[in-house]
Amino acid sequence: MNERVSVIGGGLAGVEAAWALANRGIDVDLFEMKGVRFSPAHRSENLAELVCSNSLKAKRLETAAGLLKSEMRLFGSLCMQAADACEVPAGGALAVDRDAFSAYITEKINAHARITVHRREVTEIPDCPVIVAAGPLASEALSAEIRRICGAGLSFYDAAAPIVTKESLDFDCCFTQSRYERGGEDDYINCPMNKAEYEAFYDAIMTAERAELHTFDERKDVYEGCMPIEAMAARGKDTMRYGPLKPVGLRDPRTGHRPWAVLQLRKENRQGTLLNLVGFQTNLKFSEQKRVFSMIPALKNAEFMRYGVMHRNTFLDSPRLLNADYSFRKRETLFFAGQITGVEGYMESASSGILAGVNMARRLNGKAALRLPVTTMMGALCGYISDESVKHFQPMGANFGILPPLPEKIRDKKLRYAALAARGLEDMKQALMKEGECFGNGI
Ligand SMILES: Cc1cc2nc3c(=O)[nH]c(=O)nc-3n(C[C@H](O)[C@H](O)[C@H](O)COP(=O)(O)OP(=O)(O)OC[C@H]3O[C@@H](n4cnc5c(N)ncnc54)[C@H](O)[C@@H]3O)c2cc1C
């Protein structure tokens, strides 16, 4: 069968999806509105525009970002080809000349015999095979259409709290307990502070540096219901103690008393390896989040797997809407890809475009969906966004916390990450070779 596929959005995910489809013999109509209409962040008419940093993050395989990139290379990623061709020196990071990067990709896409690029805003999702990859700033009309199709499961703002790994907590300084003992015994990990610790924490948060907001992120009304922790602190010394740091209904088993203030941590994934700082959505600079939040005794050595952010971000409630191959549960030939699915970051978005494209092609060619091992970064990311047990879904970037632990315990972090990366890449190679989808060696 050779049905045409429409790909909506020519960003990082859209170009990868189109590339994967076209290279599997499927004709693609790629719709990109730039040239006719620009989002508040996009400037250039080229495809696959990097809207902010020109860094694609770490290069080394033994990092989460490095593993992800190596896996993408196995699929013959167009973004990785472009990155190699347009690299600029940046130490351990893979940084690119952003204009050359987008120009390279635009040229490749325009030259592909099976891809036709249409410069227009799509406002309706057609009733044919389609991949929606319209990004975190999808146009208003298309967002309304997505909302119509998905029901309520579409968010427009990302007000996320930081996430830390469970293994990095100091368990001498915290305890498991549900408030008023309602709920499961280990639903929450409580990180208490005494009066002096709380006051030092309050002083630090009041003077911590905040990240700059883009003008289109300055929607203060949106944040009233999910106020940044620093804004809450600014309302008064004890406001946090009546909000996310309230100690009522909790008793520290070490002292037998109610603590002065308590930060609660809640499981972020099914395995419970990642924990969310409940109510700590924040717009502090990342370095300040690490410095200030690590003042909470249980978090003194905490490993942050994602920092809190507050910005405009259109994303689906994917755990209730998407399968692990990025297809829409209620319609076989509708896929989503990119940041709109709740993966976060340039390469994460591009990688989901690859997987959506490959799986749409497999579906149209009558093959079973390609399910990636959960030990791979791409497999863990699509597993995370489609995991129904995740209740308060927030976007997630590549990190080692979403991979299942190794069978053996490796204390040294560097060695542990190296082992996780080696396992992930090997498992990906095996899976792709078995399915006839391997187009590189990952280097
Ligand atoms: C301001 C800002 C800064 C960011 N900075 C970084 C960063 O430094 N590092 C990082 O890793 N990530 C960053 N991100 C996240 C980044 O957007 C994603 O990582 C990545 O670009 C998402 O890829 P995507 O393909 O999903 O969306 P995009 O790359 O945004 O592509 C979506 C495309 O769809 C098009 N489109 C939208 N609506 C329609 C429509 N109705 N019809 C046709 N075309 C449409 C858009 O014009 C756009 O070209 C940033 C995001 C924003 C908003």
The ligand as an SDF file (V2000), in Angstrom:
LIG
                    3D

 53 58  0  0  0  0  0  0  0  0999 V2000
   10.9140   29.8420   23.4180 C   0  0  0  0  0  0  0  0  0  0  0  0
   11.3810   28.4250   23.4410 C   0  0  0  0  0  0  0  0  0  0  0  0
   12.7090   28.1320   23.6910 C   0  0  0  0  0  0  0  0  0  0  0  0
   13.1780   26.8130   23.6860 C   0  0  0  0  0  0  0  0  0  0  0  0
   14.5000   26.5620   23.9250 N   0  0  0  0  0  0  0  0  0  0  0  0
   14.9500   25.2920   23.8680 C   0  0  0  0  0  0  0  0  0  0  0  0
   16.3410   25.0190   24.0430 C   0  0  0  0  0  0  0  0  0  0  0  0
   17.1550   25.9140   24.2020 O   0  0  0  0  0  0  0  0  0  0  0  0
   16.7630   23.7290   23.9990 N   0  0  0  0  0  0  0  0  0  0  0  0
   15.8910   22.7080   23.7960 C   0  0  0  0  0  0  0  0  0  0  0  0
   16.3220   21.5530   23.7570 O   0  0  0  0  0  0  0  0  0  0  0  0
   14.5530   22.9390   23.6280 N   0  0  0  0  0  0  0  0  0  0  0  0
   14.0750   24.2070   23.6540 C   0  0  0  0  0  0  0  0  0  0  0  0
   12.7390   24.4690   23.4910 N   0  0  0  0  0  0  0  0  0  0  0  0
   11.8360   23.4080   23.2980 C   0  0  0  0  0  0  0  0  0  0  0  0
   11.7400   23.2720   21.7620 C   0  0  0  0  0  0  0  0  0  0  0  0
   10.6540   23.9010   21.1970 O   0  0  0  0  0  0  0  0  0  0  0  0
   11.5740   21.9210   21.3680 C   0  0  0  0  0  0  0  0  0  0  0  0
   12.5950   21.2750   22.0020 O   0  0  0  0  0  0  0  0  0  0  0  0
   11.5920   21.6620   19.8770 C   0  0  0  0  0  0  0  0  0  0  0  0
   11.7500   22.7580   19.0280 O   0  0  0  0  0  0  0  0  0  0  0  0
   10.2620   21.0740   19.6300 C   0  0  0  0  0  0  0  0  0  0  0  0
   10.2940   20.4740   18.3850 O   0  0  0  0  0  0  0  0  0  0  0  0
    8.9240   20.2560   17.6640 P   0  0  0  0  0  0  0  0  0  0  0  0
    9.2170   19.7300   16.3210 O   0  0  0  0  0  0  0  0  0  0  0  0
    7.9830   19.5480   18.5330 O   0  0  0  0  0  0  0  0  0  0  0  0
    8.3300   21.7640   17.5270 O   0  0  0  0  0  0  0  0  0  0  0  0
    8.9380   22.9670   16.6950 P   0  0  0  0  0  0  0  0  0  0  0  0
   10.3720   22.8100   16.4640 O   0  0  0  0  0  0  0  0  0  0  0  0
    8.4320   24.2000   17.3780 O   0  0  0  0  0  0  0  0  0  0  0  0
    8.2050   22.8270   15.2820 O   0  0  0  0  0  0  0  0  0  0  0  0
    6.8140   22.9760   15.1330 C   0  0  0  0  0  0  0  0  0  0  0  0
    6.5780   23.5770   13.7680 C   0  0  0  0  0  0  0  0  0  0  0  0
    5.1850   23.5420   13.5030 O   0  0  0  0  0  0  0  0  0  0  0  0
    4.8190   24.7310   12.8500 C   0  0  0  0  0  0  0  0  0  0  0  0
    3.3910   24.9360   13.0590 N   0  0  0  0  0  0  0  0  0  0  0  0
    2.7570   25.2520   14.2020 C   0  0  0  0  0  0  0  0  0  0  0  0
    1.4270   25.3150   13.9860 N   0  0  0  0  0  0  0  0  0  0  0  0
    1.2200   25.0110   12.6740 C   0  0  0  0  0  0  0  0  0  0  0  0
    0.0810   24.9220   11.8440 C   0  0  0  0  0  0  0  0  0  0  0  0
   -1.1530   25.1370   12.3210 N   0  0  0  0  0  0  0  0  0  0  0  0
    0.2350   24.6050   10.5380 N   0  0  0  0  0  0  0  0  0  0  0  0
    1.4700   24.3920   10.0160 C   0  0  0  0  0  0  0  0  0  0  0  0
    2.6010   24.4760   10.7580 N   0  0  0  0  0  0  0  0  0  0  0  0
    2.4730   24.7780   12.0780 C   0  0  0  0  0  0  0  0  0  0  0  0
    5.7050   25.7730   13.4990 C   0  0  0  0  0  0  0  0  0  0  0  0
    5.8380   26.9080   12.6710 O   0  0  0  0  0  0  0  0  0  0  0  0
    7.0120   25.0270   13.6920 C   0  0  0  0  0  0  0  0  0  0  0  0
    7.8950   25.1900   12.6190 O   0  0  0  0  0  0  0  0  0  0  0  0
   12.2620   25.7740   23.4630 C   0  0  0  0  0  0  0  0  0  0  0  0
   10.9120   26.0550   23.2160 C   0  0  0  0  0  0  0  0  0  0  0  0
   10.4780   27.3590   23.1880 C   0  0  0  0  0  0  0  0  0  0  0  0
    9.0280   27.6340   22.8980 C   0  0  0  0  0  0  0  0  0  0  0  0
  1  2  1  0
  2  3  1  0
  2 52  2  0
  3  4  2  0
  4  5  1  0
  4 50  1  0
  5  6  2  0
  6  7  1  0
  6 13  1  0
  7  8  2  0
  7  9  1  0
  9 10  1  0
 10 11  2  0
 10 12  1  0
 12 13  2  0
 13 14  1  0
 14 15  1  0
 14 50  1  0
 15 16  1  0
 16 17  1  0
 16 18  1  0
 18 19  1  0
 18 20  1  0
 20 21  1  0
 20 22  1  0
 22 23  1  0
 23 24  1  0
 24 25  2  0
 24 26  1  0
 24 27  1  0
 27 28  1  0
 28 29  2  0
 28 30  1  0
 28 31  1  0
 31 32  1  0
 32 33  1  0
 33 34  1  0
 33 48  1  0
 34 35  1  0
 35 36  1  0
 35 46  1  0
 36 37  1  0
 36 45  1  0
 37 38  2  0
 38 39  1  0
 39 40  1  0
 39 45  2  0
 40 41  1  0
 40 42  2  0
 42 43  1  0
 43 44  2  0
 44 45  1  0
 46 47  1  0
 46 48  1  0
 48 49  1  0
 50 51  2  0
 51 52  1  0
 52 53  1  0
M  END
$$$$
